[in-house]
């Protein structure tokens, strides 16, 4: 049995219902008319853990930890800082600039991909991978349809190429040196509890630790650098051969690099 159903807001228009039905067929799920049921009731009736919710102009997933929806999130502030001449820890770690090609192996909510896309510009390329089909559907739809009054942010969003794929499979099929930088932001072994905005994604996220095999493939595919973000003090950096760089003294996260 599929672990999700597709439904709509209460009293949807016909276009929303048609789109929801199309999505359910595409994802191999089941479209259920919302009527007046609560999410908990729908989950119980249909024996599912998650609900893909179709609204008039957006999508979200209702998980056991809350509602997951797309928003540029911290990308707004980070791009504003970059435009003001300030640095960005991820961009510094990736060592990318206009025209660079970046492979983000862990799309998540998309903020890092948006910032990278802004930096590489029209002459560059950002490909972002997301294994979970529900996260992929929500974030990919958001990147293509989110409305914002900042053209430079919208342009950055629209340029991100999102692929529903496992990073190991995708990397295996990449040619050597086909990206300037490859980036990993795996789910932390020890979650940062104050990051409540990430809670809804946890039931869907790939919680497997990064493997040495995947890192070796990333080193083959990357021309200049492989970068990983992890919890400050994590033993993952040493286990996988990353050198910790940058990071504020009191920061809860750190970046590791493998220079090629």
Buried (B, 14 or more C-beta within 10 A) or exposed (E): EBEBBBBBEEEBEEEBBEBBBEBBEEBEBBBBEBEEBEBEEBBEEBEBBBBBBBBEEBBBBBBEBBEBBBBBBBBBEBBEEBEEEEEBBBBBBBBBEEEBBBBBBBBBBBBBBBBBBBBBBEEBBBBBBBBBBBBBBBBBBBBEEBEEEEEBBBEBBBBBBBBBBBBBEBBEEBEEEBBBBBBBBBBBEEEEEEEEEBBBBBBBBBEEEBEEEBBBBBBBBBBBBBBBBBBBEBEBBEEBBBEBBBBEEEEEBBBBBBEB
